[in-house]
Structures are given as C-alpha cells and as structure tokens.
Amino acid sequence: MKRIRIITLAMLMAVSSSSTVFAEKLGFSRISNDLALYKNSNDNLNDKGWTLQIVLINMVRAGSEFQIELTADLNRDLAWEGKDDYYMEIGILKQFYQGFSINYQRIEGTFQPGGINQLGLRYHF
C-alpha cells in the first residue's frame, strides 16, 4: 500500500510539473523528472531482470521555497529469490545559506523491514 501511495505522489508531481502555477506565494516548478528502464545482468551476463527507475525533483513554493525529491527503483526478478523488490526515497530539502540545505528523507524498501528516516545537511556545488 505504501508503494502505491508513493507512486501516486510521483505521478501527480510529474503531471503537475509541466509549468509553474499559482501566484507568487504558491508555486510548483519542475527541475528534473526522469524515467529510465534498465535490463540487469551480473558480471557473467546472466539475466537479472529489469529495473524501472523514477527520479523526480521539483521546487515547491508555499510562502517559502523548498525542494521535493523522489527516487524509486522498482525491480522485476532482481532479488535473490527471483522476486520483485523496490527501493523508494522521498525527501524535502530547504536551502538556508549559499548552497547549504537541510534535508529530511524517508526510505522504504524490501531490503529493510521498516522505514528509515534521515535528517542531514547537504552542500550543492
């Protein structure tokens, strides 16, 4: 169910990011939205399934500007048991000084029984 909510959010972000909307106090603009499909293999060139990767980075303005980022890897037949697996990360980023930002991220995936919260500092150069 969590995967469906995150994918739905990603689709809404992609659809609504075609242009900046609203007024000066409210807005949404696209920075980078990417969709990639990969064929996976190991070093012996054995088939390891497929990966669909979604990367959405958008700027949101609600009084102040902040950035929303979503990264999702949806894997088909890549896990050890040949099952499907996934990795998803959604984050909020707020710049506070010349390239420095505070960042909160939530990570979900089949590799971990529960979610992981990350709070950190990022420098953009």
TORPA-648595 format. One record per residue (C-alpha): x, y, z; residue in three letters; residue number from 0. Coordinates in nm, 4 decimals, decimal comma, always signed. Example, Ala and Ser with C-alpha at 12.3 -4.5 7.8 and 13.67 -1.06 7.14 Angstrom:
! TORPA-648595
<px +1,2300	py -0,4500	pz +0,7800	r ala	k 0> $
<px +1,3670	py -0,1060	pz +0,7140	r ser	k 1> $
//
This chain:
! TORPA-648595
<px +0,0000	py +0,0000	pz +0,0000	r met	k 0> $
<px +0,2887	py +0,2388	pz +0,0779	r lys	k 1> $
<px +0,4327	py +0,1721	pz -0,2668	r arg	k 2> $
<px +0,1020	py +0,2683	pz -0,4300	r ile	k 3> $
<px +0,0874	py +0,5961	pz -0,2329	r arg	k 4> $
<px +0,4435	py +0,6915	pz -0,3281	r ile	k 5> $
<px +0,3903	py +0,6033	pz -0,6958	r ile	k 6> $
<px +0,0664	py +0,8047	pz -0,6970	r thr	k 7> $
<px +0,2502	py +1,1026	pz -0,5474	r leu	k 8> $
<px +0,5222	py +1,0669	pz -0,8107	r ala	k 9> $
<px +0,2689	py +1,0653	pz -1,0930	r met	k 10> $
<px +0,0906	py +1,3715	pz -0,9541	r leu	k 11> $
<px +0,4224	py +1,5546	pz -0,9275	r met	k 12> $
<px +0,5155	py +1,4679	pz -1,2852	r ala	k 13> $
<px +0,1786	py +1,5691	pz -1,4304	r val	k 14> $
<px +0,1555	py +1,8962	pz -1,2413	r ser	k 15> $
<px +0,5161	py +1,9969	pz -1,3062	r ser	k 16> $
<px +0,4734	py +2,0966	pz -1,6701	r ser	k 17> $
<px +0,4844	py +2,4650	pz -1,5771	r ser	k 18> $
<px +0,4923	py +2,6989	pz -1,2823	r thr	k 19> $
<px +0,1425	py +2,7535	pz -1,1484	r val	k 20> $
<px -0,0383	py +2,9596	pz -0,8847	r phe	k 21> $
<px +0,0684	py +3,3070	pz -0,7681	r ala	k 22> $
<px +0,3881	py +3,4454	pz -0,6160	r glu	k 23> $
<px +0,3217	py +3,2912	pz -0,2715	r lys	k 24> $
<px +0,2274	py +2,9485	pz -0,4072	r leu	k 25> $
<px +0,4000	py +2,7692	pz -0,6905	r gly	k 26> $
<px +0,5337	py +2,4496	pz -0,8361	r phe	k 27> $
<px +0,8102	py +2,4208	pz -1,0947	r ser	k 28> $
<px +0,9868	py +2,1252	pz -1,2485	r arg	k 29> $
<px +1,3617	py +2,0922	pz -1,2008	r ile	k 30> $
<px +1,4229	py +1,7404	pz -1,3312	r ser	k 31> $
<px +1,1902	py +1,4461	pz -1,3913	r asn	k 32> $
<px +1,3428	py +1,1274	pz -1,5316	r asp	k 33> $
<px +1,2117	py +0,7820	pz -1,6124	r leu	k 34> $
<px +1,4566	py +0,5033	pz -1,7040	r ala	k 35> $
<px +1,4237	py +0,1324	pz -1,7849	r leu	k 36> $
<px +1,7271	py -0,0932	pz -1,7330	r tyr	k 37> $
<px +1,7976	py -0,4553	pz -1,8313	r lys	k 38> $
<px +2,0019	py -0,6103	pz -1,5485	r asn	k 39> $
<px +2,2751	py -0,8749	pz -1,5670	r ser	k 40> $
<px +2,5601	py -0,9871	pz -1,3437	r asn	k 41> $
<px +2,9300	py -0,9996	pz -1,4427	r asp	k 42> $
<px +2,8725	py -1,3381	pz -1,6127	r asn	k 43> $
<px +2,5944	py -1,1745	pz -1,8211	r leu	k 44> $
<px +2,3256	py -1,3871	pz -1,6543	r asn	k 45> $
<px +1,9788	py -1,2328	pz -1,6713	r asp	k 46> $
<px +1,8857	py -1,0412	pz -1,3535	r lys	k 47> $
<px +1,5519	py -0,8976	pz -1,4628	r gly	k 48> $
<px +1,4506	py -0,5371	pz -1,5180	r trp	k 49> $
<px +1,4547	py -0,2104	pz -1,3214	r thr	k 50> $
<px +1,2194	py +0,0820	pz -1,3719	r leu	k 51> $
<px +1,3713	py +0,3945	pz -1,2179	r gln	k 52> $
<px +1,1790	py +0,7143	pz -1,1444	r ile	k 53> $
<px +1,3596	py +1,0320	pz -1,0349	r val	k 54> $
<px +1,1504	py +1,3453	pz -0,9732	r leu	k 55> $
<px +1,2975	py +1,6708	pz -0,8422	r ile	k 56> $
<px +1,0636	py +1,9689	pz -0,8172	r asn	k 57> $
<px +1,0558	py +2,3082	pz -0,6462	r met	k 58> $
<px +0,7525	py +2,3958	pz -0,4347	r val	k 59> $
<px +0,6727	py +2,7440	pz -0,3117	r arg	k 60> $
<px +0,4347	py +2,7805	pz -0,0168	r ala	k 61> $
<px +0,5400	py +3,1109	pz +0,1355	r gly	k 62> $
<px +0,8999	py +2,9852	pz +0,1224	r ser	k 63> $
<px +1,0686	py +2,7693	pz -0,1416	r glu	k 64> $
<px +1,1692	py +2,4115	pz -0,0778	r phe	k 65> $
<px +1,2557	py +2,1154	pz -0,2958	r gln	k 66> $
<px +1,0799	py +1,7781	pz -0,3086	r ile	k 67> $
<px +1,2730	py +1,4774	pz -0,4382	r glu	k 68> $
<px +1,1508	py +1,1264	pz -0,5142	r leu	k 69> $
<px +1,3697	py +0,8368	pz -0,6229	r thr	k 70> $
<px +1,2204	py +0,4935	pz -0,6847	r ala	k 71> $
<px +1,3745	py +0,1720	pz -0,8197	r asp	k 72> $
<px +1,1147	py -0,0942	pz -0,8979	r leu	k 73> $
<px +1,2902	py -0,4235	pz -0,9754	r asn	k 74> $
<px +1,1439	py -0,7240	pz -1,1566	r arg	k 75> $
<px +1,3188	py -1,0611	pz -1,0998	r asp	k 76> $
<px +1,6282	py -0,8986	pz -0,9445	r leu	k 77> $
<px +1,6035	py -1,0175	pz -0,5819	r ala	k 78> $
<px +1,7938	py -1,3263	pz -0,4650	r trp	k 79> $
<px +1,4825	py -1,5425	pz -0,4706	r glu	k 80> $
<px +1,3766	py -1,4106	pz -0,8120	r gly	k 81> $
<px +1,1030	py -1,1968	pz -0,6581	r lys	k 82> $
<px +1,0196	py -0,8355	pz -0,7274	r asp	k 83> $
<px +1,1658	py -0,5752	pz -0,4939	r asp	k 84> $
<px +1,1780	py -0,1990	pz -0,4597	r tyr	k 85> $
<px +1,3638	py +0,0941	pz -0,3082	r tyr	k 86> $
<px +1,1956	py +0,4332	pz -0,2643	r met	k 87> $
<px +1,3194	py +0,7556	pz -0,1151	r glu	k 88> $
<px +1,1227	py +1,0774	pz -0,0738	r ile	k 89> $
<px +1,2836	py +1,3899	pz +0,0627	r gly	k 90> $
<px +1,2258	py +1,7547	pz +0,1438	r ile	k 91> $
<px +1,5137	py +1,9971	pz +0,1069	r leu	k 92> $
<px +1,5299	py +2,3585	pz +0,2313	r lys	k 93> $
<px +1,8242	py +2,5807	pz +0,1383	r gln	k 94> $
<px +1,9351	py +2,8089	pz +0,4210	r phe	k 95> $
<px +2,2717	py +2,9522	pz +0,3088	r tyr	k 96> $
<px +2,4631	py +2,9670	pz -0,0250	r gln	k 97> $
<px +2,4491	py +2,6046	pz -0,1348	r gly	k 98> $
<px +2,3797	py +2,4581	pz +0,2104	r phe	k 99> $
<px +2,0478	py +2,2855	pz +0,2726	r ser	k 100> $
<px +1,8798	py +2,0921	pz +0,5489	r ile	k 101> $
<px +1,7406	py +1,7625	pz +0,4177	r asn	k 102> $
<px +1,4847	py +1,5137	pz +0,5510	r tyr	k 103> $
<px +1,4424	py +1,1806	pz +0,3697	r gln	k 104> $
<px +1,2201	py +0,8791	pz +0,4235	r arg	k 105> $
<px +1,3400	py +0,5490	pz +0,2791	r ile	k 106> $
<px +1,1220	py +0,2431	pz +0,2217	r glu	k 107> $
<px +1,2211	py -0,0809	pz +0,0562	r gly	k 108> $
<px +1,2082	py -0,4551	pz +0,0604	r thr	k 109> $
<px +1,5678	py -0,4682	pz +0,1911	r phe	k 110> $
<px +1,4561	py -0,3283	pz +0,5301	r gln	k 111> $
<px +1,1641	py -0,4472	pz +0,7484	r pro	k 112> $
<px +1,0695	py -0,0884	pz +0,8431	r gly	k 113> $
<px +1,1226	py +0,2584	pz +0,7040	r gly	k 114> $
<px +1,4337	py +0,4665	pz +0,7652	r ile	k 115> $
<px +1,4281	py +0,8391	pz +0,8494	r asn	k 116> $
<px +1,7296	py +1,0542	pz +0,7607	r gln	k 117> $
<px +1,7935	py +1,4142	pz +0,8658	r leu	k 118> $
<px +2,1056	py +1,5796	pz +0,7347	r gly	k 119> $
<px +2,2983	py +1,8642	pz +0,5823	r leu	k 120> $
<px +2,3635	py +1,8876	pz +0,2070	r arg	k 121> $
<px +2,6056	py +2,1080	pz +0,0150	r tyr	k 122> $
<px +2,5283	py +2,1767	pz -0,3518	r his	k 123> $
<px +2,8265	py +2,2750	pz -0,5685	r phe	k 124> $
//
